[in-house]
């Protein structure tokens, strides 16, 4: 196994960072290949609890090289603040263990401002953006109106490019949203304070990773969010603005011709969702409050309460298919230990008919969940480290999911700590 991608199967927040942290000690490189700082990867280790947003989750392991690929929305300010935060807790972050692609585009101050302004304009029809500037960033990228990280190494060219882009962007800020223009001196100051500090980390990451492959190094690719937030295959328009699938990993990392030997999909033992859009199996009221509180379901980036419900087999099976997952990991199984009966959304009801296939996005609003119940286990399982340690009903629950989604469960997580898992 040389190339492995770890991806989300559902709406995101499945626990990818925790699994990357668990597995990356077996790898030489950990690569982020898409997305930006709009979602968090939570890692718990001997130094405490960390919520990473841009830095790859391999940063806690000595000898692992962490790469931010060309497909990433690189926010210099957020990244630098995250680097300083991690360093303050005793984690080494240098140009040796963190590499930034010279072809990554930079997310600039106006992207966040435009994100907030557009959500405000949409009012009750908003998409539920985290307001981290992701959609305006990718829009500009495909209009060829962004600045590449590598331009920091060419200061004369950079200064002129900044001015040209600002002249263009202020037309939108003032003419469309009636907002104040950004001053050129303020933008130059922002680059001096944040972007210039990233120079020691910049390199041709495609060349770096190709050389690593020739040396038979092992590379772990870390995705952000999940299948249902993918721009092309997710619940459009309630998606992110990048491709969250493993198939994008070669492109977003600079390894266009490479293939994945393994794709590990992460699935939470129940469903959670942050943001707007249809969520067929959503719970409300006391039932939802209880699950949210036991599972501590609050956004790592925004702190927003997550929407919650039972595991959705229809959505999970679809997520596995579009990711082409070779195995899945079930996280947070321990959270369900308080339930007498474990609900499972096995099908949808659409226009009076029960369906197994994930429908076209606009049909989701008319779907209702078809629920089956399995017996609970009603005991603490956080100390289980072997399959046989799990109660019979907990094992039946995992086997039931495995059968319904048609994909092998390779790991079961029973707690947030590094060693709180069972490998099957």
N, C-alpha and C positions, 0 to 999 in steps of 0.2 A: 504493500500500500504506500504510494508515493504522494498522490494528490487526493485530498479529502475536503469536501465542503460541508459545513455545518449550517443548516438553513432552517428558517421558521416555516411551519406547515400551515398555520392559521393566520390570525390577525397581528402577529407580533407579540412580544412580551412572553414568549414561551419558555424562556430560560436558556437561551443560546450561550450567553456569556459564561454562565456557570459550567456548561458542558465543554466549551472551548477551554476554559481554565483547567478542567479536569483532564482533558485529552492532550493538551498542547505540549505537555512534557515529553511526549513521544515524537514531536516534530521539531524541525529546525527553523521554520518560518511560519508566522501567522499573518494572513493578509486580509485586510478589509478592502472590498472591491466595489462598493456602491454605497449610496446614501450619505448622510451627514450626521450632524449632532442632534437630530430631531427625535432620537430614541436612545434609550439607555440599556447597557448590558451590565447587570448586577453580578458582582463576584464577591464571595465571602471567603477569606483566608485567615491565616494566623495573625495578620496585621489589622483585621477588621473587615468592614463592609465597604465596598467600592462600587460606585455607579459610573461606569465609563460611557462616554458618548462618541468619541472619535478614536481614541487610542485603542488598538486591538487588545483583546483580553489576554494575550500571551505576555504582556509586559511584566507580569509578576514572576516569570520563570527565567532564571539566568541562562544565558546561552541561546535563548530564542530571539530571532530577529523579527520585529514587528513592522509591517509594511502598510502604508496607506496608498492604495493604487490610484491609477488615473481616473477611475470611475467614481471616486469619492468627491463629495461636495466639501471642500476643504475650507473651513472657517478658521482663519488664523487666530482670531481673538479667543474663540472657544477652545481651540486646541492648546494655545499657550497657557490659558488659565487652567486647563485640565492637566497639562504637564507640571505646572507649578504645584497644583494640589496633590498630585500623586507623589512628586518629589518630597513634599513636606511631610509625608508619612513614611519616608525611608525607602521609597522605590526609585531605583536608578533609571533615568531616562536620558539617553545620550544619542549622538549621531551614529553610534554603533548598534544600538538595539532598537532604534526607531528610524525608519526610512520613509520619506515622502516622495511620491512620484513627481518628477519635474513636469509631467503632462497633466497633473491634476489641476482643475480650475478652482479659483478661490471664490468663496462665498463672501460678499462684501457687505458693508453696513446697510446699503440701500435695499438689499434683498430681504432682510428682516422687516424693515419699515414697510416695504410694499406688501409683504405677506400679511402684516397686521391691518394695513389699510384695505386690502381686498376682502379679508374676513369681515371687517366692519361694514363694507359696502354690501356684502351678501346678506348680512343680518341673519334672519331665521333660516336662510338657505345655505348657510356656511358649510364648509367641508370638514370642519373640526381640526383645522391646522394647528400644529404646535407653535406656529409663528416663529420658526427658526429660519425662515427664508428659503426653504427647500424648493418649493414650486417656482418662485421667481428666479432662483439660481439656475435650475435646469432649463427653464424657458430661455434665459439668456445664453446658456451654453449652446443650445441648439440654434440660436440666432448668431452664434460666433461673436458674442458680446461679453466674454469673460476674460479674466487675466489668468494665465497659466502660472503655476508656482515657479517654474523655471525662469520666468521673467524677472524674478527677484535677483537673479545672477547677472542681469543686464540692466543696470539702474538707469542709464540714459534713455533707453527704449521704454522702460517701465514708466518713467515719469510722464512721457508724452502720451502713452497708452491710457494711463489713469485719467489724464485731462480729457482726452477724446471721449472716453466712456462716460465720464461724469456729465459732459455737455449733453450727451444723448439721453442719459437717465434722468436728468433734471427736467427734461421735457415731459416725461411721464409723471414724475412726482408733482409738478406744478400744474400741468395741463389736464391730466386725467383725474388726479385725486385732490387737487387744490391744496397740496401740502407745501411746506417750506422747502426750498432747494437746499442741497448739501453744498457746503463751501469747499472749494478746492484745498485750502490750507488745512481744513479739518480732516479731509481724506488723506492728505500727505502725512499728517501727524499720526493718524491711525495706522498707516503702513509702517511708519517708523517705530511705533510702540509695539506692534504685534507681529506683522508679517516679516520684518527684517530679522527677527529673532529665530526664524525657522530655517535660515540659510544652512546651518550645519547639518540639517536632516535631509536636504534635497539630493536626489540622485535619479538616475535612469533605472527605475525599479524593474522595468521589463528586462533590461540587460542583466540586472542583479539576479532575478529569478530564473532566467534562462541558464545562467552560469551555474546556479544552484542545482537545477535539474540535471545538468551534465555531470555534476559531482554526486548524483544520486541522493540529493537531500530530500527531506520530506516536507511538504507544504500543506498547511491547513488554511482553508479559505473560510472566512467568517462573514456571514451575511447579516444584514440589518432588516428588522421587521419580518413579515411572513408572506406566504403565497397570496393571501387574499388582499394584500396591499400592493401587489405587483402592478405596475403601470399598465401592462398589456393584459394580464390574466386575472387581475384582482377585481374587486367590486367597484368598478369605475362609476363615477369619478371620486369615490371615497378611498382613494389609493394614495401611496406616496408618488413621487415623480421620477423614480428610478426603477430598474428591474431588480427584484429581490430574489430571483431564481438562481440556482446553481449554474445554469447554462450561461449566465452572464459573467461568471467568475473569471474565465480566461480573458475576456475582453476588458473587464474593469481592473484587471491586475497587470496587464501588459504581456500576457502569455496567450496570445490569440489562438495558437495551434494546439494547446494542451488539452487533455481530457481528464475527467475525474475518475479515479479508481473506486471511490466510495462517496456517497452522498447521504449524510445522516440528517434526518428530519427531526425537529424538536416539536413535541406535542405536549401541551399541558393536560393534566388529568381531568380538567374541566375547561370551559371556554371563558376567555376574557377578551375585551375589546376596548381600546381607547379611541375616542373620536366619534364622528357622526357616521350615518349610513345604516343600512339594514343589518340586523343581528337577530336571526331567526329564533334562536333558543334563549333569548335574553330573559333573565329573571328581574322582578321588581319587588319593592317593599322589604319586609323583614327577612324573607328567604334570601334575597340578594344581599342585604346588609350583613347577614351572618356569614355567608360565603366570602364576601369581600373582606370582612374583618379577620376571619380565620386565616385566609390566604394572603393578607396584607396587600391587597390589590390596588395599589396607587402608582401612577406613572412615575418611572425613575427620572424622567426629564422634567415633567410638568407638575407632578404631585397630584394630578387629577384622579379622582376615583375611577377605577376601571369598571366598565359594564361587565356583568358576569352571568353565567348560566351553565348548564350541564355540557358535557363534551358533545360536540356536533360531529357525528360520523359522516354525514353527507359532505360537509365542508372539509373535514380532515382527509377523507378519501380523495377528494378533488385536489387538495393541496399536495398530497403525496404524489399524485399523478403528474402534476405540472412541474414538480421539483425532480421527478424521476428518482425518488429516494430509494436507496438500497436497504435501509433499515431506519427505525425510528426510536427515539428516546421519549419515555413518558416522565414528565417532571411533576413535582408537587403532589404525588400520590398521597402523602401524609395528610394533606389538607382535608381530604374527604373522610377522615377517620371519625368525625363527629356524626356522620349521617347514618340513620337506620336503614334507609334505602338509597341506592345510588342511581340517580336518573341518567339516562343516555338518550340523546336525540338520534334516532335511527333512520328516520326518513323525514321528508317534508310533505305537507299537504298543500297542493296548489290547485285552485279551482275545483275542489271536491275530489281530486285524485291524489293518491300517495305516489311520490316520486323518489328515486334513489340518486339521480344525477343532479349535480349542482347546476341551478338554472342560470339563465341570462340575468345580468345584474338588475334590470328594471323589474323582473318578476319576483325578486327576493322579498320585496315589500308586501307581497300578497301571500307569502308562504307562512305556514304554521308548523311548529315542531310536532313530530310524532314521537312520544316518549315511551321508553321501556324502563323498567326498574330492576336493578340487581340488588341482592342482599348486601348490606354493609358489613364491616368487620368490627367496628366500635371498640378499637383499642389502638394504643400508640404504636406506630410502626417505625418511628424515626431511628430506632436502634438496629433495625434489620440490615444485615450486610450480605446475606445469602438468600437465594430464591426460596429456600426451605424455611427461612425465618419469617416470611410473610404469612399472615393468616390465609386460610384456604380461600375465603371470599375475596381477598385482595388479589390473589393469584388468578382467580376466576375473572375478575374485572379486567385485568391486563390481557388475559387470553381471549376474552370476549372482544376487546378493542382490536387486538391483533387479527382475529378472524374477520371482523366486520370491515376493516380497512384494507386487508390483504397485504400487510407488510409486517415483517418481523420486528418485534420489540427487542432491542439489544441491551438497553440500559433502563433502569427504573430509579428515579430520584426520590428519596424519602426525607429530604431536608436540604437546607441551603448550604451546609458546610461541605467542604471538599470531599470528605470521606462518606457522606450520607447518600450512598447509592448502591445499587445492586447490578452487577454485570451478569447477563445471562449467557 
